[in-house]
Amino acid sequence: MRFKGLDLNLLVAFDALMATRSVSRSAERLNLSQPAMSAALSRLRDYFGDELLMLQGKRMHPTPFADELMPQVRTSLLGLESMLSRSPNFNAATSQRSFRIVTSDYVLASLIVPLIAELAAEAPGIRIDCGVPQPSTVQELEEGKIDITITPEYVIGGNHLSYTLYTEPQLVAGWSGNPALAGGTISEADFFAAGHVAVVLGGGATLSYADRQLELMGRTRTIEATVAFFTAVPWLLEGTNRLAVMHSRLATQLAGRFAIATAPMPFEIPAMKQMLSYHPGRKDDAGLSWLRGKIEAIAHAGA
């Protein structure tokens, strides 16, 4: 099919070339021969009057025009994908769609686990694939490889639609036998005198919300152990006098599984905004709108 003289299949080839920066890997991705992919690149260059991708060493690099063109191509392809996946009568009970959600392990425990439990009864054919945020997450969301991300406000970025899913206070958590938490409160002095378990994200490159707020306040705590996952924290609290700053929803879920106690923060930390993000090309996707509604209902029920 052609539109204004352009074979629309070439847009799919362009998308693959920009993603892989390789003719051979693009050919593999699209199940084409390498000569066919080379011919597609040649036709793209002729149509746009630009080299688009130029070989430098062993890798191809996009021209400035190709970088400018890529978001428009990606949005167009996502729009087509959304149109083709739409049905005038979307029926979750019979749908066989898969959705990829990227979020932290703590949101997985507090939101996605109950979501999947509901889907098992209401929409057994729908599959949820979960992943944790990576440096490539924003790019993958913009490329349509991710349907939804749920991240704190300070993490989001890129060209997508976002809104506040819920806000959440932070709590001090520790072993139920920790004397500093006796009575359900803790003093500021005891908080900073204690050793802490901290969560470091992205291989230590990203501070957790609590530590980011402490850094903005010019305060530091004594870190005795770090973990890469929020759900690992209780294992390092039980039987010790260590403390941790924990999201209130996670604390509620874990309290019945671990011998931990919580107390309000002894000083003010703003409530964290948890943002739901998706690509603007998917705003009219009935299936995705339905899924977002399910997530919103679970989030509000746990408020």
GUTOR-803396 format. One record per residue (C-alpha): residue in one letter; x, y, z. Coordinates in steps of 0.001 Angstrom, whole numbers, padded with zeros to 6 digits. Layout:
BEGIN
{r->A | east->X | north->Y | up->Z} $
...
This chain:
BEGIN
{r->M | east->000000 | north->000000 | up->000000} $
{r->R | east->001254 | north->003451 | up->-000899} $
{r->F | east->000494 | north->006803 | up->000624} $
{r->K | east->001710 | north->009860 | up->-001268} $
{r->G | east->004098 | north->007641 | up->-003168} $
{r->L | east->005555 | north->005918 | up->-000099} $
{r->D | east->005229 | north->002177 | up->000439} $
{r->L | east->003918 | north->002104 | up->004028} $
{r->N | east->005834 | north->-001122 | up->004689} $
{r->L | east->008966 | north->001006 | up->004529} $
{r->L | east->007920 | north->002759 | up->007751} $
{r->V | east->008065 | north->-000596 | up->009554} $
{r->A | east->011521 | north->-001158 | up->008058} $
{r->F | east->012620 | north->002326 | up->009173} $
{r->D | east->011386 | north->001636 | up->012714} $
{r->A | east->013368 | north->-001622 | up->012856} $
{r->L | east->016502 | north->000015 | up->011439} $
{r->M | east->016363 | north->002822 | up->013990} $
{r->A | east->015847 | north->000353 | up->016825} $
{r->T | east->018667 | north->-002023 | up->015884} $
{r->R | east->021008 | north->000314 | up->013937} $
{r->S | east->021814 | north->-002773 | up->011866} $
{r->V | east->020610 | north->-004005 | up->008465} $
{r->S | east->021176 | north->-007661 | up->009376} $
{r->R | east->019422 | north->-007481 | up->012775} $
{r->S | east->016530 | north->-005520 | up->011245} $
{r->A | east->016168 | north->-008198 | up->008599} $
{r->E | east->016027 | north->-010875 | up->011308} $
{r->R | east->013451 | north->-008884 | up->013264} $
{r->L | east->011158 | north->-008535 | up->010244} $
{r->N | east->011892 | north->-012027 | up->008877} $
{r->L | east->013385 | north->-010607 | up->005672} $
{r->S | east->016600 | north->-011340 | up->003791} $
{r->Q | east->019493 | north->-008939 | up->004272} $
{r->P | east->019379 | north->-007853 | up->000580} $
{r->A | east->015661 | north->-007052 | up->000970} $
{r->M | east->016351 | north->-004904 | up->004043} $
{r->S | east->019214 | north->-003143 | up->002262} $
{r->A | east->016850 | north->-002428 | up->-000629} $
{r->A | east->014283 | north->-001024 | up->001837} $
{r->L | east->016892 | north->001337 | up->003288} $
{r->S | east->017861 | north->002442 | up->-000210} $
{r->R | east->014231 | north->003185 | up->-001061} $
{r->L | east->013782 | north->005143 | up->002172} $
{r->R | east->016871 | north->007216 | up->001364} $
{r->D | east->015549 | north->007935 | up->-002133} $
{r->Y | east->012104 | north->008940 | up->-000885} $
{r->F | east->013270 | north->011261 | up->001912} $
{r->G | east->016386 | north->012528 | up->000148} $
{r->D | east->018517 | north->011794 | up->003214} $
{r->E | east->021011 | north->009076 | up->004163} $
{r->L | east->018976 | north->008356 | up->007325} $
{r->L | east->021539 | north->005868 | up->008695} $
{r->M | east->025264 | north->006104 | up->008000} $
{r->L | east->027906 | north->003492 | up->008734} $
{r->Q | east->030545 | north->004686 | up->011192} $
{r->G | east->032953 | north->001954 | up->012159} $
{r->K | east->030916 | north->-001198 | up->012705} $
{r->R | east->027666 | north->000523 | up->013659} $
{r->M | east->025112 | north->002611 | up->011826} $
{r->H | east->024220 | north->006019 | up->013241} $
{r->P | east->021112 | north->008049 | up->012389} $
{r->T | east->021318 | north->011419 | up->010717} $
{r->P | east->019704 | north->014440 | up->012436} $
{r->F | east->016782 | north->014137 | up->010015} $
{r->A | east->016266 | north->010474 | up->010945} $
{r->D | east->016257 | north->011367 | up->014647} $
{r->E | east->013640 | north->014032 | up->013931} $
{r->L | east->011553 | north->011638 | up->011842} $
{r->M | east->011626 | north->008705 | up->014274} $
{r->P | east->009073 | north->009975 | up->016862} $
{r->Q | east->006583 | north->010771 | up->014097} $
{r->V | east->006990 | north->007332 | up->012530} $
{r->R | east->006678 | north->005635 | up->015895} $
{r->T | east->003491 | north->007584 | up->016743} $
{r->S | east->002016 | north->006709 | up->013340} $
{r->L | east->002763 | north->003006 | up->013762} $
{r->L | east->001342 | north->002995 | up->017285} $
{r->G | east->-001779 | north->004696 | up->015995} $
{r->L | east->-002199 | north->001997 | up->013365} $
{r->E | east->-001557 | north->-000724 | up->015931} $
{r->S | east->-004123 | north->000803 | up->018271} $
{r->M | east->-006668 | north->001101 | up->015455} $
{r->L | east->-006193 | north->-002527 | up->014446} $
{r->S | east->-006445 | north->-003773 | up->018019} $
{r->R | east->-009652 | north->-001867 | up->018671} $
{r->S | east->-013050 | north->-003461 | up->018525} $
{r->P | east->-016387 | north->-001651 | up->018611} $
{r->N | east->-017344 | north->-004112 | up->021345} $
{r->F | east->-014204 | north->-004783 | up->023383} $
{r->N | east->-014953 | north->-007786 | up->025549} $
{r->A | east->-012445 | north->-008410 | up->028301} $
{r->A | east->-014001 | north->-011802 | up->029037} $
{r->T | east->-013050 | north->-013137 | up->025595} $
{r->S | east->-010020 | north->-010984 | up->024736} $
{r->Q | east->-006670 | north->-012720 | up->024154} $
{r->R | east->-004501 | north->-009602 | up->024414} $
{r->S | east->-001198 | north->-009286 | up->026262} $
{r->F | east->-000207 | north->-006121 | up->028119} $
{r->R | east->003262 | north->-005239 | up->029354} $
{r->I | east->003457 | north->-003226 | up->032573} $
{r->V | east->006710 | north->-001860 | up->033970} $
{r->T | east->006802 | north->-000851 | up->037622} $
{r->S | east->008629 | north->-001478 | up->040891} $
{r->D | east->008353 | north->-004705 | up->042828} $
{r->Y | east->006438 | north->-002817 | up->045532} $
{r->V | east->003707 | north->-001723 | up->043069} $
{r->L | east->003711 | north->-005257 | up->041686} $
{r->A | east->002937 | north->-006557 | up->045168} $
{r->S | east->000343 | north->-003933 | up->046070} $
{r->L | east->-001448 | north->-003362 | up->042742} $
{r->I | east->-000553 | north->-005869 | up->040040} $
{r->V | east->-000955 | north->-009033 | up->042139} $
{r->P | east->-004580 | north->-008162 | up->042994} $
{r->L | east->-005117 | north->-007079 | up->039368} $
{r->I | east->-003994 | north->-010469 | up->038042} $
{r->A | east->-006193 | north->-012194 | up->040633} $
{r->E | east->-009217 | north->-010262 | up->039332} $
{r->L | east->-008349 | north->-010964 | up->035702} $
{r->A | east->-008176 | north->-014700 | up->036355} $
{r->A | east->-011911 | north->-014635 | up->037017} $
{r->E | east->-013063 | north->-011789 | up->034751} $
{r->A | east->-010682 | north->-011935 | up->031781} $
{r->P | east->-008876 | north->-015300 | up->031731} $
{r->G | east->-007503 | north->-014791 | up->028215} $
{r->I | east->-005695 | north->-011551 | up->029038} $
{r->R | east->-002015 | north->-011870 | up->029892} $
{r->I | east->-000008 | north->-009402 | up->031989} $
{r->D | east->003765 | north->-009312 | up->031463} $
{r->C | east->005578 | north->-007458 | up->034243} $
{r->G | east->009010 | north->-005844 | up->034262} $
{r->V | east->010977 | north->-003504 | up->036500} $
{r->P | east->012189 | north->-000072 | up->035328} $
{r->Q | east->015425 | north->-000025 | up->033349} $
{r->P | east->017438 | north->002805 | up->031748} $
{r->S | east->015682 | north->001920 | up->028473} $
{r->T | east->012142 | north->002089 | up->029908} $
{r->V | east->011245 | north->005571 | up->028624} $
{r->Q | east->012481 | north->004725 | up->025132} $
{r->E | east->010623 | north->001407 | up->025115} $
{r->L | east->007426 | north->003158 | up->026213} $
{r->E | east->007816 | north->005621 | up->023355} $
{r->E | east->008464 | north->002743 | up->020941} $
{r->G | east->005286 | north->000960 | up->022023} $
{r->K | east->007109 | north->-001989 | up->023578} $
{r->I | east->005603 | north->-001144 | up->026972} $
{r->D | east->001885 | north->-000466 | up->027464} $
{r->I | east->001932 | north->001105 | up->030936} $
{r->T | east->004507 | north->002312 | up->033427} $
{r->I | east->003702 | north->003081 | up->037059} $
{r->T | east->006514 | north->005116 | up->038613} $
{r->P | east->007068 | north->007976 | up->041066} $
{r->E | east->006633 | north->011459 | up->039640} $
{r->Y | east->010360 | north->012234 | up->039666} $
{r->V | east->011150 | north->009164 | up->037508} $
{r->I | east->008883 | north->009822 | up->034530} $
{r->G | east->010036 | north->011494 | up->031331} $
{r->G | east->009642 | north->011362 | up->027592} $
{r->N | east->006750 | north->011880 | up->025198} $
{r->H | east->003810 | north->010156 | up->026854} $
{r->L | east->000625 | north->010792 | up->028793} $
{r->S | east->000847 | north->010667 | up->032584} $
{r->Y | east->-001486 | north->011252 | up->035482} $
{r->T | east->-001445 | north->010724 | up->039236} $
{r->L | east->-002674 | north->007235 | up->040045} $
{r->Y | east->-002491 | north->007817 | up->043803} $
{r->T | east->-000488 | north->009579 | up->046486} $
{r->E | east->001085 | north->007700 | up->049346} $
{r->P | east->002680 | north->008646 | up->052667} $
{r->Q | east->005936 | north->007129 | up->053879} $
{r->L | east->006247 | north->005269 | up->057176} $
{r->V | east->009105 | north->004203 | up->059416} $
{r->A | east->009269 | north->000404 | up->059574} $
{r->G | east->011219 | north->-001909 | up->061841} $
{r->W | east->011115 | north->-005199 | up->063703} $
{r->S | east->008085 | north->-005464 | up->066007} $
{r->G | east->010495 | north->-005959 | up->068905} $
{r->N | east->012473 | north->-002789 | up->068175} $
{r->P | east->012245 | north->-000558 | up->071293} $
{r->A | east->012530 | north->002598 | up->069181} $
{r->L | east->009080 | north->001840 | up->067739} $
{r->A | east->007399 | north->001043 | up->071054} $
{r->G | east->004087 | north->002842 | up->071328} $
{r->G | east->003723 | north->003284 | up->067584} $
{r->T | east->005845 | north->006430 | up->067362} $
{r->I | east->009517 | north->007261 | up->066941} $
{r->S | east->011497 | north->010388 | up->067706} $
{r->E | east->013572 | north->012184 | up->065120} $
{r->A | east->016675 | north->011592 | up->067234} $
{r->D | east->016042 | north->007836 | up->067382} $
{r->F | east->015381 | north->007756 | up->063632} $
{r->F | east->018768 | north->009243 | up->062760} $
{r->A | east->020619 | north->007363 | up->065514} $
{r->A | east->019558 | north->003983 | up->064136} $
{r->G | east->021103 | north->001979 | up->061338} $
{r->H | east->018919 | north->001728 | up->058235} $
{r->V | east->018115 | north->-000534 | up->055308} $
{r->A | east->017883 | north->001441 | up->052066} $
{r->V | east->016608 | north->000578 | up->048608} $
{r->V | east->018845 | north->001525 | up->045682} $
{r->L | east->017364 | north->001343 | up->042195} $
{r->G | east->018842 | north->000848 | up->038745} $
{r->G | east->022084 | north->-000661 | up->039984} $
{r->G | east->022466 | north->002125 | up->042543} $
{r->A | east->022070 | north->004929 | up->040007} $
{r->T | east->018653 | north->006102 | up->041285} $
{r->L | east->017780 | north->007059 | up->044839} $
{r->S | east->014560 | north->005773 | up->046331} $
{r->Y | east->011890 | north->008388 | up->047007} $
{r->A | east->012727 | north->008549 | up->050721} $
{r->D | east->016448 | north->009090 | up->050207} $
{r->R | east->015827 | north->011617 | up->047473} $
{r->Q | east->013653 | north->013630 | up->049881} $
{r->L | east->016265 | north->013360 | up->052634} $
{r->E | east->018918 | north->014566 | up->050209} $
{r->L | east->016758 | north->017572 | up->049303} $
{r->M | east->016463 | north->018305 | up->053025} $
{r->G | east->020217 | north->018054 | up->053486} $
{r->R | east->019831 | north->015104 | up->055850} $
{r->T | east->021500 | north->011698 | up->055748} $
{r->R | east->020876 | north->008460 | up->057621} $
{r->T | east->023256 | north->005669 | up->058563} $
{r->I | east->022904 | north->002905 | up->055980} $
{r->E | east->023861 | north->-000552 | up->057230} $
{r->A | east->022503 | north->-002519 | up->054255} $
{r->T | east->021086 | north->-001879 | up->050802} $
{r->V | east->018795 | north->-003983 | up->048636} $
{r->A | east->017578 | north->-003657 | up->045067} $
{r->F | east->013952 | north->-004479 | up->045849} $
{r->F | east->011475 | north->-002943 | up->048295} $
{r->T | east->009995 | north->-006340 | up->049130} $
{r->A | east->013389 | north->-007559 | up->050383} $
{r->V | east->013564 | north->-004958 | up->053164} $
{r->P | east->011643 | north->-006864 | up->055914} $
{r->W | east->014142 | north->-009737 | up->055821} $
{r->L | east->016816 | north->-007327 | up->057035} $
{r->L | east->014621 | north->-005776 | up->059737} $
{r->E | east->013347 | north->-008775 | up->061659} $
{r->G | east->015321 | north->-009507 | up->064823} $
{r->T | east->017356 | north->-006277 | up->064530} $
{r->N | east->017140 | north->-002633 | up->065574} $
{r->R | east->017482 | north->-001444 | up->061986} $
{r->L | east->014872 | north->000848 | up->060483} $
{r->A | east->013631 | north->001517 | up->056975} $
{r->V | east->011386 | north->004053 | up->055293} $
{r->M | east->008559 | north->002166 | up->053629} $
{r->H | east->005587 | north->002971 | up->051401} $
{r->S | east->002391 | north->002730 | up->053461} $
{r->R | east->000677 | north->000283 | up->051067} $
{r->L | east->003612 | north->-002084 | up->051138} $
{r->A | east->003859 | north->-001836 | up->054929} $
{r->T | east->000192 | north->-002809 | up->055221} $
{r->Q | east->000689 | north->-005833 | up->052973} $
{r->L | east->003859 | north->-007024 | up->054667} $
{r->A | east->002674 | north->-006538 | up->058253} $
{r->G | east->000727 | north->-009793 | up->058116} $
{r->R | east->003674 | north->-011732 | up->056720} $
{r->F | east->006578 | north->-010385 | up->058773} $
{r->A | east->007074 | north->-009364 | up->062390} $
{r->I | east->007358 | north->-005672 | up->061574} $
{r->A | east->005907 | north->-002552 | up->063152} $
{r->T | east->005437 | north->000911 | up->061679} $
{r->A | east->005258 | north->004485 | up->062890} $
{r->P | east->004589 | north->007835 | up->061223} $
{r->M | east->007647 | north->009718 | up->060013} $
{r->P | east->009004 | north->011898 | up->062845} $
{r->F | east->009426 | north->014796 | up->060418} $
{r->E | east->007522 | north->015881 | up->057353} $
{r->I | east->008137 | north->014182 | up->054013} $
{r->P | east->005726 | north->014998 | up->051159} $
{r->A | east->003456 | north->012174 | up->050100} $
{r->M | east->004797 | north->010382 | up->047035} $
{r->K | east->002892 | north->010754 | up->043760} $
{r->Q | east->002673 | north->007499 | up->041863} $
{r->M | east->002159 | north->008222 | up->038158} $
{r->L | east->000599 | north->006016 | up->035489} $
{r->S | east->002050 | north->006675 | up->032018} $
{r->Y | east->001235 | north->005431 | up->028525} $
{r->H | east->001909 | north->006480 | up->024953} $
{r->P | east->-000396 | north->009194 | up->023512} $
{r->G | east->-000885 | north->007004 | up->020457} $
{r->R | east->-002799 | north->004590 | up->022703} $
{r->K | east->-005271 | north->007081 | up->024169} $
{r->D | east->-008157 | north->005644 | up->022107} $
{r->D | east->-007213 | north->001999 | up->022669} $
{r->A | east->-010330 | north->000513 | up->024283} $
{r->G | east->-008466 | north->-002441 | up->025749} $
{r->L | east->-005808 | north->-000275 | up->027340} $
{r->S | east->-008455 | north->002128 | up->028670} $
{r->W | east->-010236 | north->-000823 | up->030259} $
{r->L | east->-007002 | north->-002028 | up->031868} $
{r->R | east->-006195 | north->001426 | up->033202} $
{r->G | east->-009658 | north->001555 | up->034730} $
{r->K | east->-009063 | north->-001741 | up->036501} $
{r->I | east->-005740 | north->-000510 | up->037896} $
{r->E | east->-007292 | north->002785 | up->039003} $
{r->A | east->-010100 | north->000961 | up->040837} $
{r->I | east->-007626 | north->-001206 | up->042757} $
{r->A | east->-005457 | north->001815 | up->043565} $
{r->H | east->-008424 | north->003802 | up->044903} $
{r->A | east->-009734 | north->000846 | up->046895} $
{r->G | east->-006401 | north->000677 | up->048723} $
{r->A | east->-006265 | north->004412 | up->049470} $
